[in-house]
Amino acid sequence: MKYICNKCGKVLQAEDITIHYTTGDNGLEIVAICKLCLDEYLKKTKINTNKKDEDAERMKRK
């Protein structure tokens, strides 16, 4: 089976793709990412997660 990377648009085999399931504003989102784009995606996801955690902690303090 072949997948298209959501970041760079390359068509790759299933063993070269990481599938990430997230819940976004539009419900469940399925993201296919190649090994080359994976590090950048993980950094972005970590930053977004940390920001959400900080926002949630601020709301608890109020």
CHARMM-style PDB file with segment names, atoms N, HN, CA, C and O in Angstrom:
ATOM      1  N   MET     1       0.837  -1.165   0.000  1.00  0.00      PROA
ATOM      2  CA  MET     1       0.000   0.000   0.000  1.00  0.00      PROA
ATOM      3  C   MET     1       0.891   1.241   0.000  1.00  0.00      PROA
ATOM      4  O   MET     1       1.941   1.255   0.643  1.00  0.00      PROA
ATOM      5  N   LYS     2       0.482   2.258  -0.705  1.00  0.00      PROA
ATOM      6  HN  LYS     2      -0.371   2.247  -1.228  1.00  0.00      PROA
ATOM      7  CA  LYS     2       1.262   3.489  -0.782  1.00  0.00      PROA
ATOM      8  C   LYS     2       0.517   4.614  -0.073  1.00  0.00      PROA
ATOM      9  O   LYS     2      -0.713   4.675  -0.085  1.00  0.00      PROA
ATOM     10  N   TYR     3       1.299   5.508   0.550  1.00  0.00      PROA
ATOM     11  HN  TYR     3       2.298   5.458   0.561  1.00  0.00      PROA
ATOM     12  CA  TYR     3       0.755   6.654   1.258  1.00  0.00      PROA
ATOM     13  C   TYR     3       1.424   7.923   0.757  1.00  0.00      PROA
ATOM     14  O   TYR     3       2.526   7.880   0.209  1.00  0.00      PROA
ATOM     15  N   ILE     4       0.758   9.040   0.945  1.00  0.00      PROA
ATOM     16  HN  ILE     4      -0.137   9.075   1.389  1.00  0.00      PROA
ATOM     17  CA  ILE     4       1.320  10.346   0.602  1.00  0.00      PROA
ATOM     18  C   ILE     4       1.631  11.061   1.907  1.00  0.00      PROA
ATOM     19  O   ILE     4       0.771  11.174   2.781  1.00  0.00      PROA
ATOM     20  N   CYS     5       2.868  11.544   2.039  1.00  0.00      PROA
ATOM     21  HN  CYS     5       3.566  11.452   1.330  1.00  0.00      PROA
ATOM     22  CA  CYS     5       3.271  12.281   3.230  1.00  0.00      PROA
ATOM     23  C   CYS     5       2.513  13.613   3.266  1.00  0.00      PROA
ATOM     24  O   CYS     5       2.467  14.330   2.267  1.00  0.00      PROA
ATOM     25  N   ASN     6       1.922  13.939   4.412  1.00  0.00      PROA
ATOM     26  HN  ASN     6       1.959  13.357   5.224  1.00  0.00      PROA
ATOM     27  CA  ASN     6       1.171  15.184   4.551  1.00  0.00      PROA
ATOM     28  C   ASN     6       2.076  16.415   4.572  1.00  0.00      PROA
ATOM     29  O   ASN     6       1.599  17.525   4.337  1.00  0.00      PROA
ATOM     30  N   LYS     7       3.352  16.245   4.843  1.00  0.00      PROA
ATOM     31  HN  LYS     7       3.739  15.343   5.033  1.00  0.00      PROA
ATOM     32  CA  LYS     7       4.266  17.385   4.921  1.00  0.00      PROA
ATOM     33  C   LYS     7       4.921  17.686   3.569  1.00  0.00      PROA
ATOM     34  O   LYS     7       4.841  18.813   3.080  1.00  0.00      PROA
ATOM     35  N   CYS     8       5.570  16.680   2.964  1.00  0.00      PROA
ATOM     36  HN  CYS     8       5.634  15.765   3.361  1.00  0.00      PROA
ATOM     37  CA  CYS     8       6.344  16.939   1.741  1.00  0.00      PROA
ATOM     38  C   CYS     8       5.646  16.470   0.467  1.00  0.00      PROA
ATOM     39  O   CYS     8       6.040  16.870  -0.628  1.00  0.00      PROA
ATOM     40  N   GLY     9       4.618  15.628   0.588  1.00  0.00      PROA
ATOM     41  HN  GLY     9       4.298  15.302   1.478  1.00  0.00      PROA
ATOM     42  CA  GLY     9       3.859  15.193  -0.574  1.00  0.00      PROA
ATOM     43  C   GLY     9       4.456  14.023  -1.337  1.00  0.00      PROA
ATOM     44  O   GLY     9       3.948  13.666  -2.400  1.00  0.00      PROA
ATOM     45  N   LYS    10       5.522  13.416  -0.824  1.00  0.00      PROA
ATOM     46  HN  LYS    10       5.935  13.706   0.040  1.00  0.00      PROA
ATOM     47  CA  LYS    10       6.119  12.261  -1.495  1.00  0.00      PROA
ATOM     48  C   LYS    10       5.231  11.034  -1.318  1.00  0.00      PROA
ATOM     49  O   LYS    10       4.563  10.879  -0.295  1.00  0.00      PROA
ATOM     50  N   VAL    11       5.233  10.169  -2.322  1.00  0.00      PROA
ATOM     51  HN  VAL    11       5.775  10.295  -3.153  1.00  0.00      PROA
ATOM     52  CA  VAL    11       4.488   8.911  -2.270  1.00  0.00      PROA
ATOM     53  C   VAL    11       5.463   7.821  -1.831  1.00  0.00      PROA
ATOM     54  O   VAL    11       6.487   7.590  -2.473  1.00  0.00      PROA
ATOM     55  N   LEU    12       5.122   7.151  -0.717  1.00  0.00      PROA
ATOM     56  HN  LEU    12       4.290   7.339  -0.196  1.00  0.00      PROA
ATOM     57  CA  LEU    12       6.019   6.159  -0.131  1.00  0.00      PROA
ATOM     58  C   LEU    12       5.252   4.889   0.230  1.00  0.00      PROA
ATOM     59  O   LEU    12       4.024   4.883   0.316  1.00  0.00      PROA
ATOM     60  N   GLN    13       6.008   3.820   0.437  1.00  0.00      PROA
ATOM     61  HN  GLN    13       7.006   3.824   0.367  1.00  0.00      PROA
ATOM     62  CA  GLN    13       5.423   2.556   0.864  1.00  0.00      PROA
ATOM     63  C   GLN    13       5.004   2.646   2.329  1.00  0.00      PROA
ATOM     64  O   GLN    13       5.467   3.525   3.056  1.00  0.00      PROA
ATOM     65  N   ALA    14       4.143   1.755   2.754  1.00  0.00      PROA
ATOM     66  HN  ALA    14       3.767   1.041   2.163  1.00  0.00      PROA
ATOM     67  CA  ALA    14       3.588   1.777   4.108  1.00  0.00      PROA
ATOM     68  C   ALA    14       4.666   1.669   5.185  1.00  0.00      PROA
ATOM     69  O   ALA    14       4.525   2.277   6.247  1.00  0.00      PROA
ATOM     70  N   GLU    15       5.732   0.917   4.943  1.00  0.00      PROA
ATOM     71  HN  GLU    15       5.847   0.424   4.081  1.00  0.00      PROA
ATOM     72  CA  GLU    15       6.774   0.748   5.970  1.00  0.00      PROA
ATOM     73  C   GLU    15       7.627   2.003   6.156  1.00  0.00      PROA
ATOM     74  O   GLU    15       8.370   2.098   7.132  1.00  0.00      PROA
ATOM     75  N   ASP    16       7.534   2.962   5.240  1.00  0.00      PROA
ATOM     76  HN  ASP    16       6.930   2.885   4.447  1.00  0.00      PROA
ATOM     77  CA  ASP    16       8.293   4.201   5.345  1.00  0.00      PROA
ATOM     78  C   ASP    16       7.465   5.361   5.886  1.00  0.00      PROA
ATOM     79  O   ASP    16       7.934   6.498   5.910  1.00  0.00      PROA
ATOM     80  N   ILE    17       6.254   5.087   6.315  1.00  0.00      PROA
ATOM     81  HN  ILE    17       5.872   4.163   6.296  1.00  0.00      PROA
ATOM     82  CA  ILE    17       5.330   6.128   6.764  1.00  0.00      PROA
ATOM     83  C   ILE    17       4.931   5.882   8.216  1.00  0.00      PROA
ATOM     84  O   ILE    17       4.752   4.738   8.634  1.00  0.00      PROA
ATOM     85  N   THR    18       4.794   6.954   8.972  1.00  0.00      PROA
ATOM     86  HN  THR    18       4.939   7.884   8.632  1.00  0.00      PROA
ATOM     87  CA  THR    18       4.254   6.894  10.328  1.00  0.00      PROA
ATOM     88  C   THR    18       2.856   7.501  10.292  1.00  0.00      PROA
ATOM     89  O   THR    18       2.665   8.607   9.787  1.00  0.00      PROA
ATOM     90  N   ILE    19       1.896   6.784  10.821  1.00  0.00      PROA
ATOM     91  HN  ILE    19       2.051   5.885  11.231  1.00  0.00      PROA
ATOM     92  CA  ILE    19       0.515   7.265  10.869  1.00  0.00      PROA
ATOM     93  C   ILE    19       0.252   7.798  12.278  1.00  0.00      PROA
ATOM     94  O   ILE    19       0.501   7.110  13.269  1.00  0.00      PROA
ATOM     95  N   HSD    20      -0.250   9.020  12.354  1.00  0.00      PROA
ATOM     96  HN  HSD    20      -0.452   9.579  11.549  1.00  0.00      PROA
ATOM     97  CA  HSD    20      -0.542   9.641  13.643  1.00  0.00      PROA
ATOM     98  C   HSD    20      -2.009  10.049  13.666  1.00  0.00      PROA
ATOM     99  O   HSD    20      -2.480  10.777  12.793  1.00  0.00      PROA
ATOM    100  N   TYR    21      -2.716   9.570  14.672  1.00  0.00      PROA
ATOM    101  HN  TYR    21      -2.334   8.978  15.381  1.00  0.00      PROA
ATOM    102  CA  TYR    21      -4.134   9.891  14.830  1.00  0.00      PROA
ATOM    103  C   TYR    21      -4.260  10.993  15.878  1.00  0.00      PROA
ATOM    104  O   TYR    21      -3.765  10.841  16.995  1.00  0.00      PROA
ATOM    105  N   THR    22      -4.911  12.091  15.532  1.00  0.00      PROA
ATOM    106  HN  THR    22      -5.313  12.214  14.624  1.00  0.00      PROA
ATOM    107  CA  THR    22      -5.103  13.193  16.470  1.00  0.00      PROA
ATOM    108  C   THR    22      -6.559  13.626  16.454  1.00  0.00      PROA
ATOM    109  O   THR    22      -7.299  13.339  15.513  1.00  0.00      PROA
ATOM    110  N   THR    23      -6.949  14.310  17.495  1.00  0.00      PROA
ATOM    111  HN  THR    23      -6.348  14.543  18.260  1.00  0.00      PROA
ATOM    112  CA  THR    23      -8.274  14.910  17.516  1.00  0.00      PROA
ATOM    113  C   THR    23      -8.088  16.412  17.390  1.00  0.00      PROA
ATOM    114  O   THR    23      -7.471  17.049  18.243  1.00  0.00      PROA
ATOM    115  N   GLY    24      -8.617  16.957  16.339  1.00  0.00      PROA
ATOM    116  HN  GLY    24      -9.118  16.439  15.646  1.00  0.00      PROA
ATOM    117  CA  GLY    24      -8.489  18.381  16.074  1.00  0.00      PROA
ATOM    118  C   GLY    24      -9.837  19.067  16.145  1.00  0.00      PROA
ATOM    119  O   GLY    24     -10.802  18.518  16.677  1.00  0.00      PROA
ATOM    120  N   ASP    25      -9.893  20.263  15.607  1.00  0.00      PROA
ATOM    121  HN  ASP    25      -9.109  20.709  15.175  1.00  0.00      PROA
ATOM    122  CA  ASP    25     -11.134  21.035  15.600  1.00  0.00      PROA
ATOM    123  C   ASP    25     -12.220  20.364  14.761  1.00  0.00      PROA
ATOM    124  O   ASP    25     -13.409  20.519  15.037  1.00  0.00      PROA
ATOM    125  N   ASN    26     -11.808  19.622  13.741  1.00  0.00      PROA
ATOM    126  HN  ASN    26     -10.842  19.496  13.517  1.00  0.00      PROA
ATOM    127  CA  ASN    26     -12.759  18.965  12.844  1.00  0.00      PROA
ATOM    128  C   ASN    26     -13.006  17.510  13.217  1.00  0.00      PROA
ATOM    129  O   ASN    26     -13.546  16.754  12.408  1.00  0.00      PROA
ATOM    130  N   GLY    27     -12.625  17.103  14.416  1.00  0.00      PROA
ATOM    131  HN  GLY    27     -12.187  17.717  15.072  1.00  0.00      PROA
ATOM    132  CA  GLY    27     -12.792  15.717  14.832  1.00  0.00      PROA
ATOM    133  C   GLY    27     -11.493  14.943  14.681  1.00  0.00      PROA
ATOM    134  O   GLY    27     -10.410  15.502  14.858  1.00  0.00      PROA
ATOM    135  N   LEU    28     -11.596  13.668  14.358  1.00  0.00      PROA
ATOM    136  HN  LEU    28     -12.475  13.214  14.214  1.00  0.00      PROA
ATOM    137  CA  LEU    28     -10.428  12.807  14.218  1.00  0.00      PROA
ATOM    138  C   LEU    28      -9.664  13.142  12.947  1.00  0.00      PROA
ATOM    139  O   LEU    28     -10.243  13.215  11.863  1.00  0.00      PROA
ATOM    140  N   GLU    29      -8.360  13.344  13.091  1.00  0.00      PROA
ATOM    141  HN  GLU    29      -7.891  13.284  13.972  1.00  0.00      PROA
ATOM    142  CA  GLU    29      -7.503  13.619  11.940  1.00  0.00      PROA
ATOM    143  C   GLU    29      -6.447  12.527  11.847  1.00  0.00      PROA
ATOM    144  O   GLU    29      -5.860  12.136  12.855  1.00  0.00      PROA
ATOM    145  N   ILE    30      -6.210  12.043  10.646  1.00  0.00      PROA
ATOM    146  HN  ILE    30      -6.687  12.361   9.827  1.00  0.00      PROA
ATOM    147  CA  ILE    30      -5.199  11.027  10.408  1.00  0.00      PROA
ATOM    148  C   ILE    30      -4.092  11.682   9.589  1.00  0.00      PROA
ATOM    149  O   ILE    30      -4.329  12.193   8.494  1.00  0.00      PROA
ATOM    150  N   VAL    31      -2.873  11.658  10.142  1.00  0.00      PROA
ATOM    151  HN  VAL    31      -2.680  11.243  11.031  1.00  0.00      PROA
ATOM    152  CA  VAL    31      -1.737  12.310   9.496  1.00  0.00      PROA
ATOM    153  C   VAL    31      -0.716  11.246   9.129  1.00  0.00      PROA
ATOM    154  O   VAL    31      -0.302  10.462   9.982  1.00  0.00      PROA
ATOM    155  N   ALA    32      -0.307  11.214   7.860  1.00  0.00      PROA
ATOM    156  HN  ALA    32      -0.644  11.851   7.167  1.00  0.00      PROA
ATOM    157  CA  ALA    32       0.738  10.309   7.390  1.00  0.00      PROA
ATOM    158  C   ALA    32       2.015  11.123   7.214  1.00  0.00      PROA
ATOM    159  O   ALA    32       2.012  12.140   6.519  1.00  0.00      PROA
ATOM    160  N   ILE    33       3.118  10.677   7.845  1.00  0.00      PROA
ATOM    161  HN  ILE    33       3.120   9.851   8.409  1.00  0.00      PROA
ATOM    162  CA  ILE    33       4.362  11.428   7.835  1.00  0.00      PROA
ATOM    163  C   ILE    33       5.513  10.498   7.486  1.00  0.00      PROA
ATOM    164  O   ILE    33       5.625   9.409   8.049  1.00  0.00      PROA
ATOM    165  N   CYS    34       6.378  10.925   6.549  1.00  0.00      PROA
ATOM    166  HN  CYS    34       6.287  11.809   6.092  1.00  0.00      PROA
ATOM    167  CA  CYS    34       7.543  10.124   6.186  1.00  0.00      PROA
ATOM    168  C   CYS    34       8.634  10.299   7.247  1.00  0.00      PROA
ATOM    169  O   CYS    34       8.550  11.186   8.096  1.00  0.00      PROA
ATOM    170  N   LYS    35       9.643   9.455   7.186  1.00  0.00      PROA
ATOM    171  HN  LYS    35       9.711   8.734   6.496  1.00  0.00      PROA
ATOM    172  CA  LYS    35      10.713   9.486   8.184  1.00  0.00      PROA
ATOM    173  C   LYS    35      11.491  10.794   8.148  1.00  0.00      PROA
ATOM    174  O   LYS    35      11.981  11.245   9.183  1.00  0.00      PROA
ATOM    175  N   LEU    36      11.614  11.406   6.985  1.00  0.00      PROA
ATOM    176  HN  LEU    36      11.216  11.040   6.144  1.00  0.00      PROA
ATOM    177  CA  LEU    36      12.355  12.660   6.875  1.00  0.00      PROA
ATOM    178  C   LEU    36      11.620  13.819   7.544  1.00  0.00      PROA
ATOM    179  O   LEU    36      12.259  14.714   8.098  1.00  0.00      PROA
ATOM    180  N   CYS    37      10.312  13.815   7.503  1.00  0.00      PROA
ATOM    181  HN  CYS    37       9.793  13.088   7.053  1.00  0.00      PROA
ATOM    182  CA  CYS    37       9.510  14.905   8.074  1.00  0.00      PROA
ATOM    183  C   CYS    37       9.112  14.639   9.517  1.00  0.00      PROA
ATOM    184  O   CYS    37       8.577  15.531  10.176  1.00  0.00      PROA
ATOM    185  N   LEU    38       9.358  13.438  10.026  1.00  0.00      PROA
ATOM    186  HN  LEU    38       9.792  12.714   9.491  1.00  0.00      PROA
ATOM    187  CA  LEU    38       8.877  13.049  11.343  1.00  0.00      PROA
ATOM    188  C   LEU    38       9.451  13.901  12.467  1.00  0.00      PROA
ATOM    189  O   LEU    38       8.708  14.302  13.363  1.00  0.00      PROA
ATOM    190  N   ASP    39      10.752  14.191  12.449  1.00  0.00      PROA
ATOM    191  HN  ASP    39      11.356  13.865  11.721  1.00  0.00      PROA
ATOM    192  CA  ASP    39      11.362  14.983  13.519  1.00  0.00      PROA
ATOM    193  C   ASP    39      10.741  16.368  13.620  1.00  0.00      PROA
ATOM    194  O   ASP    39      10.439  16.841  14.715  1.00  0.00      PROA
ATOM    195  N   GLU    40      10.551  17.014  12.479  1.00  0.00      PROA
ATOM    196  HN  GLU    40      10.796  16.629  11.589  1.00  0.00      PROA
ATOM    197  CA  GLU    40       9.944  18.351  12.464  1.00  0.00      PROA
ATOM    198  C   GLU    40       8.511  18.295  13.009  1.00  0.00      PROA
ATOM    199  O   GLU    40       8.099  19.161  13.781  1.00  0.00      PROA
ATOM    200  N   TYR    41       7.771  17.285  12.607  1.00  0.00      PROA
ATOM    201  HN  TYR    41       8.106  16.581  11.979  1.00  0.00      PROA
ATOM    202  CA  TYR    41       6.387  17.136  13.056  1.00  0.00      PROA
ATOM    203  C   TYR    41       6.318  16.910  14.566  1.00  0.00      PROA
ATOM    204  O   TYR    41       5.465  17.484  15.243  1.00  0.00      PROA
ATOM    205  N   LEU    42       7.221  16.068  15.097  1.00  0.00      PROA
ATOM    206  HN  LEU    42       7.914  15.602  14.547  1.00  0.00      PROA
ATOM    207  CA  LEU    42       7.223  15.793  16.526  1.00  0.00      PROA
ATOM    208  C   LEU    42       7.569  17.037  17.340  1.00  0.00      PROA
ATOM    209  O   LEU    42       6.998  17.261  18.407  1.00  0.00      PROA
ATOM    210  N   LYS    43       8.504  17.844  16.839  1.00  0.00      PROA
ATOM    211  HN  LYS    43       8.968  17.662  15.972  1.00  0.00      PROA
ATOM    212  CA  LYS    43       8.848  19.091  17.527  1.00  0.00      PROA
ATOM    213  C   LYS    43       7.645  20.022  17.564  1.00  0.00      PROA
ATOM    214  O   LYS    43       7.348  20.616  18.601  1.00  0.00      PROA
ATOM    215  N   LYS    44       6.953  20.152  16.441  1.00  0.00      PROA
ATOM    216  HN  LYS    44       7.193  19.670  15.598  1.00  0.00      PROA
ATOM    217  CA  LYS    44       5.782  21.020  16.363  1.00  0.00      PROA
ATOM    218  C   LYS    44       4.675  20.519  17.288  1.00  0.00      PROA
ATOM    219  O   LYS    44       4.039  21.311  17.982  1.00  0.00      PROA
ATOM    220  N   THR    45       4.446  19.213  17.299  1.00  0.00      PROA
ATOM    221  HN  THR    45       4.962  18.569  16.734  1.00  0.00      PROA
ATOM    222  CA  THR    45       3.420  18.621  18.147  1.00  0.00      PROA
ATOM    223  C   THR    45       3.758  18.822  19.620  1.00  0.00      PROA
ATOM    224  O   THR    45       2.875  19.111  20.427  1.00  0.00      PROA
ATOM    225  N   LYS    46       5.030  18.669  19.971  1.00  0.00      PROA
ATOM    226  HN  LYS    46       5.747  18.434  19.316  1.00  0.00      PROA
ATOM    227  CA  LYS    46       5.457  18.849  21.363  1.00  0.00      PROA
ATOM    228  C   LYS    46       5.242  20.296  21.800  1.00  0.00      PROA
ATOM    229  O   LYS    46       4.775  20.538  22.913  1.00  0.00      PROA
ATOM    230  N   ILE    47       5.573  21.249  20.949  1.00  0.00      PROA
ATOM    231  HN  ILE    47       5.953  21.052  20.045  1.00  0.00      PROA
ATOM    232  CA  ILE    47       5.386  22.662  21.276  1.00  0.00      PROA
ATOM    233  C   ILE    47       3.909  22.961  21.480  1.00  0.00      PROA
ATOM    234  O   ILE    47       3.539  23.643  22.435  1.00  0.00      PROA
ATOM    235  N   ASN    48       3.064  22.455  20.587  1.00  0.00      PROA
ATOM    236  HN  ASN    48       3.365  21.901  19.811  1.00  0.00      PROA
ATOM    237  CA  ASN    48       1.617  22.677  20.715  1.00  0.00      PROA
ATOM    238  C   ASN    48       1.060  22.039  21.982  1.00  0.00      PROA
ATOM    239  O   ASN    48       0.200  22.622  22.643  1.00  0.00      PROA
ATOM    240  N   THR    49       1.544  20.844  22.326  1.00  0.00      PROA
ATOM    241  HN  THR    49       2.242  20.371  21.789  1.00  0.00      PROA
ATOM    242  CA  THR    49       1.078  20.151  23.524  1.00  0.00      PROA
ATOM    243  C   THR    49       1.498  20.916  24.770  1.00  0.00      PROA
ATOM    244  O   THR    49       0.708  21.076  25.700  1.00  0.00      PROA
ATOM    245  N   ASN    50       2.744  21.389  24.790  1.00  0.00      PROA
ATOM    246  HN  ASN    50       3.386  21.259  24.035  1.00  0.00      PROA
ATOM    247  CA  ASN    50       3.221  22.154  25.941  1.00  0.00      PROA
ATOM    248  C   ASN    50       2.414  23.440  26.112  1.00  0.00      PROA
ATOM    249  O   ASN    50       2.106  23.841  27.235  1.00  0.00      PROA
ATOM    250  N   LYS    51       2.074  24.080  25.000  1.00  0.00      PROA
ATOM    251  HN  LYS    51       2.324  23.754  24.088  1.00  0.00      PROA
ATOM    252  CA  LYS    51       1.293  25.314  25.063  1.00  0.00      PROA
ATOM    253  C   LYS    51      -0.089  25.035  25.632  1.00  0.00      PROA
ATOM    254  O   LYS    51      -0.582  25.800  26.461  1.00  0.00      PROA
ATOM    255  N   LYS    52      -0.724  23.944  25.197  1.00  0.00      PROA
ATOM    256  HN  LYS    52      -0.324  23.322  24.524  1.00  0.00      PROA
ATOM    257  CA  LYS    52      -2.052  23.584  25.712  1.00  0.00      PROA
ATOM    258  C   LYS    52      -1.976  23.283  27.205  1.00  0.00      PROA
ATOM    259  O   LYS    52      -2.867  23.669  27.961  1.00  0.00      PROA
ATOM    260  N   ASP    53      -0.911  22.592  27.636  1.00  0.00      PROA
ATOM    261  HN  ASP    53      -0.187  22.278  27.022  1.00  0.00      PROA
ATOM    262  CA  ASP    53      -0.745  22.278  29.057  1.00  0.00      PROA
ATOM    263  C   ASP    53      -0.578  23.550  29.880  1.00  0.00      PROA
ATOM    264  O   ASP    53      -1.147  23.675  30.964  1.00  0.00      PROA
ATOM    265  N   GLU    54       0.203  24.489  29.360  1.00  0.00      PROA
ATOM    266  HN  GLU    54       0.665  24.388  28.479  1.00  0.00      PROA
ATOM    267  CA  GLU    54       0.409  25.751  30.065  1.00  0.00      PROA
ATOM    268  C   GLU    54      -0.896  26.539  30.158  1.00  0.00      PROA
ATOM    269  O   GLU    54      -1.199  27.125  31.198  1.00  0.00      PROA
ATOM    270  N   ASP    55      -1.660  26.552  29.081  1.00  0.00      PROA
ATOM    271  HN  ASP    55      -1.414  26.076  28.236  1.00  0.00      PROA
ATOM    272  CA  ASP    55      -2.946  27.253  29.087  1.00  0.00      PROA
ATOM    273  C   ASP    55      -3.909  26.619  30.085  1.00  0.00      PROA
ATOM    274  O   ASP    55      -4.624  27.327  30.794  1.00  0.00      PROA
ATOM    275  N   ALA    56      -3.931  25.305  30.142  1.00  0.00      PROA
ATOM    276  HN  ALA    56      -3.350  24.730  29.566  1.00  0.00      PROA
ATOM    277  CA  ALA    56      -4.811  24.604  31.073  1.00  0.00      PROA
ATOM    278  C   ALA    56      -4.399  24.908  32.516  1.00  0.00      PROA
ATOM    279  O   ALA    56      -5.255  25.079  33.384  1.00  0.00      PROA
ATOM    280  N   GLU    57      -3.099  24.974  32.771  1.00  0.00      PROA
ATOM    281  HN  GLU    57      -2.404  24.835  32.066  1.00  0.00      PROA
ATOM    282  CA  GLU    57      -2.627  25.275  34.119  1.00  0.00      PROA
ATOM    283  C   GLU    57      -2.985  26.703  34.516  1.00  0.00      PROA
ATOM    284  O   GLU    57      -3.331  26.955  35.670  1.00  0.00      PROA
ATOM    285  N   ARG    58      -2.906  27.630  33.583  1.00  0.00      PROA
ATOM    286  HN  ARG    58      -2.624  27.425  32.645  1.00  0.00      PROA
ATOM    287  CA  ARG    58      -3.281  29.013  33.867  1.00  0.00      PROA
ATOM    288  C   ARG    58      -4.764  29.115  34.218  1.00  0.00      PROA
ATOM    289  O   ARG    58      -5.151  29.872  35.108  1.00  0.00      PROA
ATOM    290  N   MET    59      -5.587  28.346  33.510  1.00  0.00      PROA
ATOM    291  HN  MET    59      -5.274  27.731  32.787  1.00  0.00      PROA
ATOM    292  CA  MET    59      -7.031  28.382  33.765  1.00  0.00      PROA
ATOM    293  C   MET    59      -7.351  27.806  35.157  1.00  0.00      PROA
ATOM    294  O   MET    59      -8.285  28.260  35.818  1.00  0.00      PROA
ATOM    295  N   LYS    60      -6.570  26.804  35.596  1.00  0.00      PROA
ATOM    296  HN  LYS    60      -5.811  26.435  35.059  1.00  0.00      PROA
ATOM    297  CA  LYS    60      -6.775  26.232  36.917  1.00  0.00      PROA
ATOM    298  C   LYS    60      -6.459  27.256  37.996  1.00  0.00      PROA
ATOM    299  O   LYS    60      -7.131  27.303  39.026  1.00  0.00      PROA
ATOM    300  N   ARG    61      -5.439  28.075  37.767  1.00  0.00      PROA
ATOM    301  HN  ARG    61      -4.893  28.037  36.931  1.00  0.00      PROA
ATOM    302  CA  ARG    61      -5.022  29.068  38.755  1.00  0.00      PROA
ATOM    303  C   ARG    61      -6.050  30.171  38.906  1.00  0.00      PROA
ATOM    304  O   ARG    61      -6.190  30.735  39.991  1.00  0.00      PROA
ATOM    305  N   LYS    62      -6.767  30.489  37.849  1.00  0.00      PROA
ATOM    306  HN  LYS    62      -6.653  30.031  36.967  1.00  0.00      PROA
ATOM    307  CA  LYS    62      -7.780  31.550  37.907  1.00  0.00      PROA
ATOM    308  C   LYS    62      -8.951  31.038  38.643  1.00  0.00      PROA
ATOM    309  OT1 LYS    62      -9.933  31.759  38.818  1.00  0.00      PROA
TER     310      LYS     62
END
